[in-house]
Amino acid sequence: MKNKSTSHVIETENLQLIACEAIHFEAFLRDKKELGSLLNVSVPDSWPVFPDSMPQGYGFLKSDPDSVGWMTYIFVHTHDRMLIGEGGYKGKPDKEGMVEIGYAIVPEYRRRGLAYEAARAFTDRAFSQPEVKFVQAHTLKDGTASMRVLKKLGMKLVGTAQDPDEGEVLQWRVEKQG
C-alpha cells in the first residue's frame, strides 16, 4: 500500500490520519462537533472509541509540544468524510528505538480492514525514521480482531505487560527489516 505522508497527515487508500495539534484537542474539548466543523467531517456519536484518549493526548502535548506526530492521530474516512477512529503512537522512540502504536475504529466502520490500514501506516511511518528499530502494540487477551491485525503486520507475540486500566495485556512486536 502506498502511503503519502507530510509531517502531520498520513494518507492511505481510505484514510487521512491527522496528527492532533492543540487546535484539534481544544476544539474537541469544547465540543466534538466543533472538531468536525474544523476538519469538515461528520462525527458519529460513537467517536471517540476511547473518550479519555483526547484529554490525555492534550495533556501529553502540553507537557511535550515537540511530540506532534508521535502521539494522538484522528482517523478520517476520506470518501465518507467521517471521523472514524483514533490512535497513533504512545510517544517518541525510546532509547532502544522502540515505539508503540495503538488504534481504535468506531463500531460502524469495523471489519473493513481500516484498523490494519491505519496500523500499517503508523508502522511504515515509524520505520521510515532511522532511530526506530521496533514497533510494538498491546492487545487484550480476548482481542481476537486486534490480534489478527497485528499478525498481518508481521508482529509476533513477545510476552505480557501490565496496563494500568486493563491489567495484563499481550505484547506484540515487529522488528525493522534491512
N, C-alpha and C positions, 0 to 999 in steps of 0.2 A: 504494500500500500504506500502510495506517495503522500507524504505529509509536507505541507508548506508551513513554515514557521517564521514568525517575527519574534521579537523579544517577549511580546505579551499575548500573542494569539497563535494557537496551533490549529491549522485547518486540515481536516481529514476528508474522506469522501462524503461523510454525512454530518460532520460536526465542526463547530467552531468551539475550541477550548480557550476561554478567555481568562487570563491571569487576573485575579482580583486586585485592584488597587483601592486606595482609600475611598475614592468616589463611589465604587461599587458597593463596598461594605456599608458606607454611610447611607446610601440610598436604600439598601436592604433594611438597615436598622430602623429607618423611618417608616418604610412600608415596602414590602416586596414588589408591589405593583409599580412603585416608583422605579425600582431597578429594571422592571420590564420596560417601562417607558424610556429609560436611559438607553437601553440596548435595542429598543424597537422590536421586542419579542413579547409573546404571551407567556404568562407564568401560571402553571397549573396549581391548584390548591395543594397537591401532593408534594410540591417543591418548597423548601429543600427536603431531601430524604432524611438528612440528619440536621435538624434545626440548630443545634449547638455549633455546627461547623462554621457558620458565618461569624457569629460573635467571637468565637475562639480564633478564627483566622484574622479577624480585625485586630484582636489583642496581640497576636503574633507579629502582624505587620507593624503595629505601633512600636513594638519593642525592637524590631529589626527592619527598618524601612528598605534596606537593600535586599530583602528576601523576596520581592516580587519576582515571580517566575519559578520560585522554589517552594510554593505553598499552594493556597487555595485557587482553584480554577472553577469557573462555572461552564456548564456544557449547554450549548445551543444547537438544537437540531436545525441544520441550515435550511432545508426545504420547507419545514413547517414553521420556522421562526418561533420555536417553542423552547423555553428553558427546561431542560430535561434531566439535569443532574449536576453533581458537584464532586470534586475530588482534587487530585493533583499530587503534590509532594508533601512530606511531613518535615520539610526543612532542606537546607543546603546539604551537599555531600559532606559526610563526616570524614575524619582523618584517615579512615581506611578506604575511602572512595565509595561509600555506600549511601544510596538514597532509598527512601521508602515511598511507595505510591499507594494511593487509595482511590476509590471511585464508587459512586452510587448513582443509580438511574431510577427515575420515578417509575412506579409500577406499570403505568400505561405504555411505557417505551421499552420495557424489558423483553428479553427473548428475541431480540432483533440483531444481536451482535454489536450493539453500541458500547457496552461495557468493555468488550475486547478492543474495539476500535479506539476508545479513549486510553485504555491501559497500554496498548501498543504504541500510541503516540507519545505517552509520557515516558515509556521505556526507551523508545527511539531518541527522543529529545535528550534524555539523561545520558545515554551512551554517546551522543554527539559531543558531550563535554569531556575533555581529556582527563579530568580528575575523577570521573565516575568509573568505577570498576565493577560494581554490583548494583542491582536493583532488587529490592525486597518488598514483600507485601505480607499482610496478615489476613487470615480468614477465620471465621468461627468454625468450630469443629463440624457443625452441620451446614456449612456454607457451600453446598454442592455446586451451585451455579458459579460462584466466585472461584471455586477450585478449578472448574473447567476452564475459566478464563485464564487463570494463572498457568495451568498446564499447557494451554495453547500458546502462551507466550514463551514457553520453554522453561518455566520456573520449576524448581524441584523443592519438595518438602524437606526442610533442613532442621526442623525441631519445633519447639513450642516457645511461647513468650507469654508474659503476664500483661494484660491490658487492664488499665485502671477501671474501666467501665464494664468490660466483658469477661474478665477473668482470664483463664488460659485460652490462648488462641494458637492457631497453627502458623508457623513462619515459613515463608516461601522465598526462594532467591534464584536469580539468574545472573550469570557472570558475563561480562563483556567479552565478545569473541574477537580474536585478532589482535 
